[in-house]
Amino acid sequence: MITPTQIAMKKARRNFIVGLIAATVAVNSIILLAPDAESKSYLGDLIQPMVAAVAAGLALVVVYRQKVSGIFGKAYAALAAGLGLYLVAEILWTYYSLGLGIEVPFPSLADAFWLSAYAPFGYGLFTLSRLYSKRGKRGGNGHTKALVVMGIGVAAFSSYYVMQLVAVSDPSAPDAGIALVIGIAYPVMDAILLIPALFAIISAGRGYLTSIPWIFVSWLFTALADSLFGFTAVTSMAADVTIWNMYYVAAYLSMAAGMLWHNKYMIFDSKLEIVSPVPPSPPKQ
């Protein structure tokens, strides 16, 4: 029997999903409808740090209210740290392209911050993904098989991507060796974190962890954007930056939606009398 609380939660999830899609379409339309490629690139460089700041700001609110103790506290603090590093990288990129008016070099200082964010993101994503696996033990065999299949698929695609990257890299470009190493690092680390992301997504809809799939969906967008960007950067190919800008925007907004949901429904606040609408049995600390 469906309870009123479950009905309310389904409606809230639907509203959040519709809102996320609408926000993503609206923001990306600003870039997509720009009159020329230069304007699209300018708007993308301007908008990305803004949406990154929104996601990072919501993550900090979660950390402030939830603190950093326990599984959730540590995991969300790690995600907040990763978003903070991404925000710094986005600001540096915008400073290069709009402030200095130069083509952003690859590699650049921004890459150092993007790459350093993989450590906290990895901790946060793997920690939250493990909570899913514990709650999904009833269908353990099915989930294990799905995880194996996903792992093989991601590994195969990543290997193919890296081989293509090496094959078509431009050795005459400045810092070609470093650029190739960094270009390979992005898809490899993206692939590692895609495993918990995909696993969490197929396990979605399990009560109080509802916000987490949106956080993991953001990683799918990030991996796609990184792959497109890394390939064109290493090969020195001209590309329509609108494509990866739109993926990055979608990634940040998905992360922001997950943080907003967690902040709104999943954190007890005695002053505001906010509790999770589906009070969970807290996992082991």
DRENDOVO-586601 format. One line per field, with one value per residue (C-alpha): residue number from 0; residue in one letter; x, y, z. Coordinates in steps of 0.5 Angstrom, whole numbers. Example, Ala and Ser with C-alpha at 12.3 -4.5 7.8 and 13.67 -1.06 7.14 Angstrom:
# DRENDOVO-586601
resi: (0 | 1)
resn: (a | s)
c1: (25 | 27)
c2: (-9 | -2)
c3: (16 | 14)
This chain:
# DRENDOVO-586601
resi: (0 | 1 | 2 | 3 | 4 | 5 | 6 | 7 | 8 | 9 | 10 | 11 | 12 | 13 | 14 | 15 | 16 | 17 | 18 | 19 | 20 | 21 | 22 | 23 | 24 | 25 | 26 | 27 | 28 | 29 | 30 | 31 | 32 | 33 | 34 | 35 | 36 | 37 | 38 | 39 | 40 | 41 | 42 | 43 | 44 | 45 | 46 | 47 | 48 | 49 | 50 | 51 | 52 | 53 | 54 | 55 | 56 | 57 | 58 | 59 | 60 | 61 | 62 | 63 | 64 | 65 | 66 | 67 | 68 | 69 | 70 | 71 | 72 | 73 | 74 | 75 | 76 | 77 | 78 | 79 | 80 | 81 | 82 | 83 | 84 | 85 | 86 | 87 | 88 | 89 | 90 | 91 | 92 | 93 | 94 | 95 | 96 | 97 | 98 | 99 | 100 | 101 | 102 | 103 | 104 | 105 | 106 | 107 | 108 | 109 | 110 | 111 | 112 | 113 | 114 | 115 | 116 | 117 | 118 | 119 | 120 | 121 | 122 | 123 | 124 | 125 | 126 | 127 | 128 | 129 | 130 | 131 | 132 | 133 | 134 | 135 | 136 | 137 | 138 | 139 | 140 | 141 | 142 | 143 | 144 | 145 | 146 | 147 | 148 | 149 | 150 | 151 | 152 | 153 | 154 | 155 | 156 | 157 | 158 | 159 | 160 | 161 | 162 | 163 | 164 | 165 | 166 | 167 | 168 | 169 | 170 | 171 | 172 | 173 | 174 | 175 | 176 | 177 | 178 | 179 | 180 | 181 | 182 | 183 | 184 | 185 | 186 | 187 | 188 | 189 | 190 | 191 | 192 | 193 | 194 | 195 | 196 | 197 | 198 | 199 | 200 | 201 | 202 | 203 | 204 | 205 | 206 | 207 | 208 | 209 | 210 | 211 | 212 | 213 | 214 | 215 | 216 | 217 | 218 | 219 | 220 | 221 | 222 | 223 | 224 | 225 | 226 | 227 | 228 | 229 | 230 | 231 | 232 | 233 | 234 | 235 | 236 | 237 | 238 | 239 | 240 | 241 | 242 | 243 | 244 | 245 | 246 | 247 | 248 | 249 | 250 | 251 | 252 | 253 | 254 | 255 | 256 | 257 | 258 | 259 | 260 | 261 | 262 | 263 | 264 | 265 | 266 | 267 | 268 | 269 | 270 | 271 | 272 | 273 | 274 | 275 | 276 | 277 | 278 | 279 | 280 | 281 | 282 | 283 | 284)
resn: (m | i | t | p | t | q | i | a | m | k | k | a | r | r | n | f | i | v | g | l | i | a | a | t | v | a | v | n | s | i | i | l | l | a | p | d | a | e | s | k | s | y | l | g | d | l | i | q | p | m | v | a | a | v | a | a | g | l | a | l | v | v | v | y | r | q | k | v | s | g | i | f | g | k | a | y | a | a | l | a | a | g | l | g | l | y | l | v | a | e | i | l | w | t | y | y | s | l | g | l | g | i | e | v | p | f | p | s | l | a | d | a | f | w | l | s | a | y | a | p | f | g | y | g | l | f | t | l | s | r | l | y | s | k | r | g | k | r | g | g | n | g | h | t | k | a | l | v | v | m | g | i | g | v | a | a | f | s | s | y | y | v | m | q | l | v | a | v | s | d | p | s | a | p | d | a | g | i | a | l | v | i | g | i | a | y | p | v | m | d | a | i | l | l | i | p | a | l | f | a | i | i | s | a | g | r | g | y | l | t | s | i | p | w | i | f | v | s | w | l | f | t | a | l | a | d | s | l | f | g | f | t | a | v | t | s | m | a | a | d | v | t | i | w | n | m | y | y | v | a | a | y | l | s | m | a | a | g | m | l | w | h | n | k | y | m | i | f | d | s | k | l | e | i | v | s | p | v | p | p | s | p | p | k | q)
c1: (0 | 3 | 3 | 2 | 9 | 11 | 6 | 9 | 16 | 15 | 12 | 18 | 23 | 19 | 19 | 26 | 28 | 23 | 27 | 33 | 32 | 29 | 35 | 40 | 36 | 35 | 43 | 45 | 40 | 44 | 50 | 47 | 43 | 49 | 50 | 57 | 63 | 67 | 60 | 59 | 66 | 66 | 59 | 61 | 67 | 63 | 57 | 61 | 65 | 58 | 54 | 60 | 60 | 52 | 54 | 60 | 56 | 50 | 55 | 58 | 51 | 51 | 57 | 56 | 49 | 51 | 58 | 64 | 62 | 60 | 59 | 55 | 59 | 65 | 63 | 59 | 65 | 70 | 65 | 65 | 72 | 72 | 67 | 72 | 78 | 74 | 71 | 78 | 80 | 74 | 76 | 83 | 81 | 76 | 82 | 86 | 81 | 77 | 81 | 88 | 84 | 89 | 88 | 88 | 95 | 94 | 97 | 95 | 95 | 87 | 89 | 93 | 86 | 82 | 87 | 87 | 80 | 80 | 82 | 76 | 71 | 74 | 73 | 66 | 63 | 66 | 64 | 56 | 56 | 58 | 52 | 48 | 51 | 49 | 42 | 41 | 43 | 37 | 38 | 46 | 47 | 44 | 48 | 54 | 53 | 51 | 57 | 62 | 59 | 60 | 67 | 69 | 65 | 68 | 75 | 74 | 72 | 78 | 83 | 81 | 80 | 87 | 90 | 87 | 89 | 96 | 96 | 93 | 97 | 101 | 108 | 110 | 106 | 109 | 110 | 107 | 109 | 106 | 100 | 99 | 100 | 95 | 90 | 91 | 90 | 83 | 80 | 83 | 81 | 74 | 73 | 75 | 70 | 65 | 64 | 61 | 57 | 54 | 53 | 49 | 45 | 42 | 41 | 37 | 30 | 32 | 29 | 33 | 39 | 35 | 39 | 45 | 44 | 44 | 51 | 53 | 49 | 54 | 60 | 57 | 57 | 64 | 67 | 64 | 66 | 73 | 74 | 72 | 76 | 82 | 82 | 82 | 87 | 92 | 91 | 91 | 84 | 79 | 73 | 66 | 67 | 60 | 59 | 63 | 61 | 54 | 56 | 60 | 54 | 49 | 54 | 55 | 47 | 46 | 51 | 47 | 41 | 43 | 46 | 40 | 35 | 40 | 40 | 32 | 30 | 36 | 39 | 35 | 35 | 32 | 31 | 28 | 24 | 27 | 27 | 28 | 21 | 23 | 27 | 32 | 36 | 42 | 48 | 54 | 58)
c2: (0 | 7 | 12 | 19 | 20 | 16 | 20 | 26 | 24 | 21 | 28 | 32 | 27 | 29 | 36 | 36 | 32 | 37 | 43 | 40 | 39 | 45 | 49 | 45 | 47 | 54 | 55 | 51 | 55 | 61 | 58 | 54 | 60 | 65 | 68 | 65 | 60 | 66 | 68 | 61 | 60 | 66 | 65 | 58 | 60 | 65 | 61 | 55 | 58 | 60 | 54 | 51 | 56 | 54 | 47 | 48 | 53 | 48 | 43 | 47 | 48 | 41 | 40 | 46 | 43 | 36 | 37 | 32 | 26 | 19 | 16 | 21 | 27 | 25 | 23 | 30 | 34 | 30 | 32 | 39 | 39 | 36 | 41 | 47 | 45 | 44 | 52 | 54 | 51 | 54 | 61 | 60 | 58 | 64 | 68 | 66 | 66 | 72 | 76 | 75 | 74 | 68 | 61 | 57 | 53 | 45 | 43 | 49 | 51 | 49 | 42 | 41 | 43 | 39 | 33 | 34 | 34 | 26 | 24 | 27 | 26 | 18 | 18 | 21 | 17 | 10 | 11 | 13 | 7 | 2 | 4 | 3 | -4 | -6 | -4 | -8 | -15 | -18 | -18 | -19 | -23 | -19 | -13 | -17 | -19 | -12 | -9 | -14 | -12 | -5 | -6 | -10 | -5 | 2 | -2 | -4 | 3 | 7 | 2 | 4 | 11 | 11 | 8 | 12 | 18 | 16 | 14 | 21 | 25 | 31 | 30 | 37 | 41 | 45 | 40 | 34 | 29 | 32 | 34 | 27 | 24 | 29 | 27 | 20 | 21 | 24 | 19 | 13 | 17 | 18 | 11 | 9 | 13 | 11 | 4 | 7 | 12 | 7 | 2 | 7 | 9 | 2 | 2 | 8 | 9 | 6 | 11 | 16 | 15 | 18 | 24 | 21 | 18 | 25 | 26 | 20 | 22 | 29 | 24 | 21 | 28 | 30 | 24 | 25 | 32 | 30 | 25 | 30 | 36 | 31 | 28 | 35 | 38 | 33 | 32 | 40 | 39 | 45 | 43 | 46 | 48 | 48 | 41 | 40 | 46 | 44 | 37 | 41 | 45 | 39 | 36 | 42 | 43 | 35 | 35 | 42 | 38 | 32 | 37 | 41 | 35 | 32 | 39 | 40 | 33 | 29 | 33 | 33 | 41 | 42 | 49 | 49 | 42 | 39 | 31 | 26 | 25 | 17 | 17 | 11 | 7 | 10 | 6 | 4 | 10)
c3: (0 | -2 | 4 | 3 | 5 | -1 | -5 | -3 | -4 | -11 | -13 | -10 | -14 | -20 | -19 | -18 | -24 | -28 | -25 | -27 | -34 | -35 | -31 | -36 | -42 | -40 | -38 | -44 | -49 | -47 | -50 | -56 | -59 | -59 | -66 | -67 | -65 | -61 | -57 | -55 | -53 | -49 | -46 | -44 | -40 | -37 | -35 | -32 | -26 | -24 | -24 | -21 | -16 | -15 | -14 | -9 | -5 | -4 | -2 | 3 | 6 | 7 | 10 | 15 | 17 | 17 | 20 | 18 | 22 | 20 | 13 | 10 | 13 | 11 | 4 | 3 | 5 | 0 | -5 | -3 | -3 | -10 | -12 | -9 | -13 | -19 | -18 | -17 | -24 | -27 | -25 | -27 | -34 | -35 | -32 | -38 | -43 | -41 | -37 | -41 | -47 | -49 | -51 | -45 | -45 | -45 | -40 | -35 | -28 | -28 | -30 | -23 | -19 | -24 | -23 | -15 | -15 | -17 | -10 | -6 | -11 | -11 | -4 | -4 | -10 | -7 | 0 | -2 | -8 | -2 | 2 | -5 | -5 | 2 | 1 | -5 | -3 | -4 | -12 | -10 | -16 | -21 | -19 | -18 | -26 | -28 | -24 | -28 | -35 | -33 | -31 | -37 | -42 | -38 | -39 | -46 | -48 | -44 | -47 | -54 | -52 | -49 | -55 | -60 | -56 | -57 | -64 | -66 | -61 | -64 | -62 | -65 | -60 | -54 | -48 | -52 | -47 | -41 | -45 | -47 | -40 | -37 | -43 | -41 | -34 | -35 | -38 | -34 | -27 | -30 | -32 | -25 | -22 | -27 | -24 | -17 | -21 | -26 | -20 | -16 | -22 | -23 | -16 | -16 | -12 | -6 | -1 | 3 | -2 | -7 | -8 | -9 | -17 | -19 | -16 | -20 | -26 | -26 | -27 | -33 | -36 | -33 | -36 | -43 | -43 | -41 | -46 | -52 | -49 | -48 | -55 | -58 | -54 | -55 | -62 | -63 | -67 | -68 | -64 | -63 | -55 | -55 | -54 | -48 | -45 | -45 | -42 | -36 | -35 | -34 | -30 | -25 | -25 | -23 | -18 | -15 | -15 | -11 | -6 | -6 | -5 | 1 | 4 | 4 | 6 | 9 | 14 | 21 | 23 | 30 | 29 | 23 | 25 | 18 | 18 | 12 | 10 | 10 | 16 | 15 | 20 | 20 | 17 | 21 | 23)
